[in-house]
């Protein structure tokens, strides 16, 4: 699947009866699960799921506004990573998500 396809499914899920329950089941960055030590300084809450394999790093989910409502849907998929690129991929994804939040002027 492409990042656009994953983001489209995440967006679609928001309109489903179970959408809020699904979104709230995703770990809160800086607090829970595989994102407990990520995006701790993000200016808004992020709920997301990671994916990690050799040479692959992914993060997809939602940025929430100050009222904990979904404001941005995102999906970052990096593959064919080697060496230094693989070592810094997670940090680069987190930088991108923080930049998206800042650019969207949701603060």
C-alpha positions in Angstrom: 0.0 0.0 0.0 1.1 3.6 -0.6 1.2 6.2 2.1 -1.7 7.9 0.3 -3.8 4.7 0.5 -3.1 4.3 4.2 -4.0 8.0 4.9 -7.2 7.6 2.9 -8.2 4.6 5.0 -7.4 6.5 8.2 -9.5 9.5 6.9 -12.4 7.2 6.0 -12.4 5.6 9.4 -13.1 8.9 11.0 -16.6 8.8 9.5 -17.4 5.3 10.7 -19.4 4.6 13.8 -16.3 3.0 15.3 -14.0 5.8 14.2 -13.5 7.5 17.5 -12.9 4.2 19.3 -10.4 3.1 16.6 -8.5 6.5 16.8 -8.4 6.4 20.6 -7.0 2.8 20.5 -3.8 4.1 18.8 -1.0 4.8 21.2 -0.5 8.4 22.3 3.0 9.6 21.3 5.3 10.4 24.2 3.1 8.3 26.5 2.1 4.8 25.3 3.3 1.8 23.2 5.9 1.9 20.5 5.6 5.7 20.3 6.1 6.2 24.1 9.5 7.8 23.5 8.7 9.6 20.3 7.3 13.1 19.5 7.4 14.0 23.1 7.9 17.7 22.2 5.3 17.8 19.5 3.1 20.9 20.0 -0.1 18.8 19.7 -1.1 15.2 20.6 -0.2 12.5 18.0 -1.9 9.1 17.9 0.0 6.7 15.6 1.1 3.2 14.8 4.7 2.4 13.9 6.1 -0.2 11.6 9.7 -1.4 11.7 11.5 -4.0 9.6 15.1 -4.2 8.4 15.4 -1.3 6.0 11.8 0.0 6.7 10.4 2.6 9.0 6.8 3.8 9.1 4.5 5.9 11.1 0.8 6.6 10.3 -1.9 8.2 12.4 -3.5 11.4 13.5 -2.5 14.7 14.9 -5.2 15.9 17.3 -6.1 19.5 18.0 -6.3 21.1 21.5 -9.7 19.5 22.0 -8.3 16.0 21.1 -10.3 16.0 17.8 -8.5 14.7 14.7 -7.0 17.6 12.7 -4.5 15.9 10.4 -4.2 12.5 9.0 -0.7 11.4 8.0 1.3 8.4 6.8 5.1 8.2 6.3 6.6 5.1 4.8 10.3 4.8 4.2 11.9 1.7 2.7 15.1 0.5 1.1 17.0 2.2 4.0 20.6 1.2 4.6 23.4 2.4 6.8 23.2 5.9 8.2 19.8 6.4 6.4 18.3 3.6 8.4 19.9 4.8 11.6 18.2 8.2 11.4 15.0 7.3 9.7 12.8 7.4 12.8 14.1 10.8 13.8 13.5 12.1 10.3 9.9 10.9 10.3 9.3 12.5 13.7 10.9 15.8 12.4 8.5 15.6 9.4 5.4 15.1 11.6 6.5 18.0 13.9 7.0 20.2 10.7 3.5 19.3 9.5 2.0 20.4 12.8 3.9 23.7 12.8 3.0 24.4 9.1 -0.6 23.7 9.7 -0.7 26.4 12.3 -3.0 24.4 14.6 -1.4 25.6 17.8 
